[in-house]
């Protein structure tokens, strides 16, 4: 959760950096230093999802706020980053490109498989929030037995579907889509009134 919060603040900082006028050198330096500090901190947490989210968020903000040349450079930088990240994961884990034999990947796939099984058994309202940790033996959560680690499902959608059912998952997805549409609409309106507001909404 710590890394995810840093990711959100990092995306906001990057968007604010993009909307600052060139002559506002002090603000540009301030946002730049804060962004680099946040990025370094996320790297130190070794949370791959947060790093990926930061890269995707910054790329989207660049597409929405920067000029054509900056968008081209951002696209190229993202491609390089993805390739570099692939090599980094391959080198540090040393388990092959797919990571099928990596314990972390194996744990996740087992949780996903058992999660989908539970969704089929309890499709409408799920098994209840936070019940997996107490009832995992009777529901045969294999990853808990194999790795002796009572963790989550490593997928928001599967977690919501297992614990709260497909009805809640559908409502959650509807909210996510509606929120993104709302933000794009607000960003479009903000462009006509305030650069600051536009940076906050996009961030």
C-alpha positions as CSV (number, residue, x, y, z in Angstrom):
1,X,0.0,0.0,0.0
2,X,2.9,2.4,0.8
3,X,4.4,1.9,-2.7
4,X,1.0,2.4,-4.3
5,X,0.4,5.7,-2.5
6,X,3.9,6.8,-3.6
7,X,2.9,5.9,-7.2
8,X,-0.2,8.1,-7.0
9,X,1.7,11.0,-5.6
10,X,4.4,10.4,-8.3
11,X,1.9,10.6,-11.1
12,X,0.5,13.8,-9.7
13,X,4.0,15.3,-9.3
14,X,4.8,14.4,-12.9
15,X,1.6,16.0,-14.2
16,X,2.3,19.2,-12.3
17,X,5.9,19.2,-13.7
18,X,4.4,19.1,-17.2
19,X,2.0,22.0,-16.7
20,X,4.6,24.4,-15.1
21,X,5.6,27.2,-17.4
22,X,9.2,27.1,-18.7
23,X,10.0,30.4,-16.9
24,X,9.0,29.0,-13.5
25,X,12.4,27.5,-13.0
26,X,12.0,27.1,-9.2
27,X,8.8,25.1,-9.5
28,X,10.2,22.9,-12.2
29,X,13.2,22.1,-10.1
30,X,11.0,21.4,-7.1
31,X,8.7,19.1,-8.9
32,X,11.6,17.4,-10.6
33,X,13.4,16.7,-7.4
34,X,10.3,15.4,-5.7
35,X,9.5,13.1,-8.6
36,X,13.0,11.6,-8.7
37,X,12.9,11.1,-4.9
38,X,9.5,9.3,-5.2
39,X,10.6,7.2,-8.1
40,X,13.8,6.2,-6.2
41,X,11.8,5.3,-3.1
42,X,9.4,3.1,-5.1
43,X,12.4,1.3,-6.6
44,X,13.7,0.7,-3.1
45,X,10.3,-1.0,-2.2
46,X,10.9,-3.4,-5.1
47,X,7.2,-3.3,-5.9
48,X,6.9,-4.0,-9.6
49,X,3.2,-3.2,-9.9
50,X,3.8,0.3,-8.4
51,X,6.7,0.9,-10.8
52,X,4.6,-0.2,-13.8
53,X,1.7,2.0,-12.6
54,X,4.0,5.0,-12.3
55,X,5.4,4.5,-15.8
56,X,1.9,4.0,-17.3
57,X,0.5,7.1,-15.4
58,X,3.4,9.3,-16.4
59,X,3.0,8.1,-20.0
60,X,-0.7,8.9,-20.0
61,X,-0.1,12.3,-18.5
62,X,2.5,13.1,-21.1
63,X,0.1,12.1,-23.9
64,X,-2.5,14.4,-22.5
65,X,-0.4,17.4,-21.5
66,X,2.7,17.6,-23.6
67,X,3.4,18.5,-27.2
68,X,3.8,16.2,-30.2
69,X,7.6,15.9,-29.9
70,X,7.3,15.1,-26.2
71,X,4.7,12.4,-26.9
72,X,7.0,10.8,-29.4
73,X,9.9,10.8,-26.9
74,X,7.6,9.5,-24.2
75,X,6.5,6.6,-26.4
76,X,10.1,5.7,-27.2
77,X,11.1,5.9,-23.5
78,X,8.2,3.7,-22.5
79,X,9.2,1.0,-25.0
80,X,12.8,1.2,-23.8
81,X,11.6,1.0,-20.2
82,X,9.4,-2.1,-20.9
83,X,12.3,-3.9,-22.6
84,X,14.8,-2.9,-19.8
85,X,12.3,-4.1,-17.2
86,X,11.9,-7.4,-18.9
87,X,15.7,-8.0,-19.0
88,X,16.0,-6.8,-15.3
89,X,13.3,-9.2,-14.1
90,X,14.9,-12.0,-16.2
91,X,18.3,-11.3,-14.8
92,X,17.4,-10.8,-11.2
93,X,15.0,-13.8,-10.9
94,X,16.9,-16.1,-13.2
95,X,13.9,-18.3,-13.7
96,X,13.3,-17.9,-17.4
97,X,11.2,-15.4,-19.3
98,X,7.8,-16.7,-18.1
99,X,8.8,-17.2,-14.5
100,X,6.7,-20.3,-14.3
101,X,9.0,-21.8,-11.8
102,X,9.5,-18.7,-9.8
103,X,7.9,-19.2,-6.3
104,X,6.1,-15.8,-6.5
105,X,4.6,-16.5,-9.9
106,X,3.6,-20.0,-8.8
107,X,2.0,-18.7,-5.7
108,X,0.0,-16.2,-7.7
109,X,-1.2,-18.7,-10.3
110,X,-2.3,-21.1,-7.6
111,X,-4.3,-18.4,-5.9
112,X,-5.9,-17.3,-9.1
113,X,-6.9,-20.9,-9.9
114,X,-8.4,-21.5,-6.5
115,X,-10.0,-18.1,-6.6
116,X,-11.8,-18.9,-9.8
117,X,-12.9,-22.2,-8.4
118,X,-14.4,-20.4,-5.4
119,X,-16.1,-17.9,-7.7
120,X,-17.8,-20.7,-9.5
121,X,-19.0,-22.2,-6.2
122,X,-20.2,-18.9,-4.7
123,X,-20.9,-16.6,-7.8
124,X,-23.4,-14.1,-6.5
125,X,-22.3,-12.9,-3.1
126,X,-18.9,-14.6,-2.6
127,X,-17.6,-16.2,0.5
128,X,-17.4,-13.1,2.7
129,X,-14.8,-10.5,3.4
130,X,-11.6,-11.7,5.1
131,X,-12.9,-15.3,5.5
132,X,-10.2,-16.9,3.4
133,X,-7.6,-16.6,6.2
134,X,-9.9,-18.5,8.7
135,X,-11.5,-21.1,6.4
136,X,-8.7,-21.8,3.9
137,X,-8.2,-25.4,5.0
138,X,-11.8,-26.4,4.2
139,X,-11.7,-24.5,0.9
140,X,-8.4,-26.1,0.0
141,X,-6.3,-23.0,-0.7
142,X,-3.3,-24.9,-2.0
143,X,-0.8,-22.0,-2.0
144,X,-1.3,-21.5,1.8
145,X,-0.5,-25.1,2.3
146,X,2.5,-25.2,0.0
147,X,4.1,-21.9,0.9
148,X,2.9,-21.5,4.5
149,X,1.9,-17.9,3.6
150,X,-1.6,-16.5,4.1
151,X,-1.6,-13.7,1.6
152,X,-4.2,-12.2,-0.8
153,X,-5.2,-13.2,-4.3
154,X,-2.8,-10.8,-6.1
155,X,-5.6,-9.6,-8.3
156,X,-8.2,-7.0,-7.3
157,X,-10.8,-8.5,-9.6
158,X,-10.4,-12.0,-8.3
159,X,-10.3,-10.8,-4.7
160,X,-13.5,-8.8,-5.1
161,X,-15.3,-11.7,-6.9
162,X,-14.2,-14.3,-4.4
163,X,-15.1,-12.3,-1.3
164,X,-18.1,-10.3,-2.5
165,X,-19.4,-12.1,-5.6
166,X,-19.8,-11.2,-9.3
167,X,-22.5,-8.7,-8.5
168,X,-20.1,-6.6,-6.5
169,X,-17.4,-7.1,-9.1
170,X,-19.7,-5.7,-11.8
171,X,-20.6,-2.7,-9.6
172,X,-16.9,-2.1,-8.9
173,X,-16.0,-2.3,-12.6
174,X,-18.9,0.1,-13.5
175,X,-17.5,2.6,-10.9
176,X,-14.0,2.4,-12.3
177,X,-15.2,3.0,-15.9
178,X,-17.5,5.8,-14.8
179,X,-14.7,7.4,-12.8
180,X,-12.3,7.4,-15.7
181,X,-14.9,8.9,-18.0
182,X,-15.7,11.5,-15.4
183,X,-12.0,12.4,-15.0
184,X,-11.6,12.8,-18.8
185,X,-14.6,15.1,-18.9
186,X,-13.4,17.2,-16.0
187,X,-9.9,17.4,-17.6
188,X,-11.4,18.7,-20.8
189,X,-13.3,21.4,-19.0
190,X,-10.3,22.3,-16.8
191,X,-8.2,23.0,-19.9
192,X,-10.4,26.0,-20.6
193,X,-10.0,27.5,-17.2
194,X,-6.8,26.5,-15.3
195,X,-3.5,24.8,-16.1
196,X,-3.1,24.0,-12.4
197,X,-6.5,22.3,-12.3
198,X,-5.8,20.4,-15.5
199,X,-2.5,19.1,-14.0
200,X,-4.3,17.9,-10.8
201,X,-7.0,16.1,-12.7
202,X,-4.7,14.4,-15.2
203,X,-2.3,13.5,-12.4
